[in-house]
Amino acid sequence: MPDVTTTSLIPDSWERLPDTVMSNFDHDIDGAVADVLKERKAVAAYTGWNFCGYVWWDSAADEWACEVWVYHEPQEVVRAAELRDIMDEVCATYGDD
């Protein structure tokens, strides 16, 4: 996973998982990676053709969060109760190819 720059909302101390949690290649969500994200302070990539997202579980808000980046620039943080909802919203905004 690429390094998250200092403009990221994700704390530097959090673990960066080597596996992606979601991908637009097959629109699949890796449940095992999602479980790890819920267990500890970690972030995993969500890969798409036109964007990259960094996903984590926000236990304080009891929801998923995805920091979306396009061309090395942060765009927004999408939040939802389910990972599928984040995928749907990010795909609708940034493309699903």
Residue, then its C-alpha position, 0 to 999 in steps of 0.5 A: m500500500p502506498d504511504v499516506t502523506t501527512t495530510s491524511l487523517i489517519p494517524d501515523s501510528w496506525e498499522r498499514l495492512p498489506d492486503t486490500v479490504m475492497s477492490n473495484f476490479d471485482h467489487d469484492i470485499d475481503g471479510a477477513v481484512a475487515d475483521v482485522l480493521k475492526e479488531r485494532k487500529a489499522v488501515a487497509a487500501y481500497t483500490g480503484w482505477n481512478f482513485c485510492g481509498y484508505v479504509w478504517w473502522d471508527s469505533a467511536a462513531d461505530e462506522w466505517a470510514c474511507e479517505v478517498w485520494v485522487y492523483h495523490e490529493p485527498q478528496e473526502v472521507v466517506r462514512a457508512a455503517e456498511l463497507r458495501d455502502i462506502m463502495d457504492e458511494v465512492c464508485a458513484t462519485y469517482g467511477d467504478d472501473 
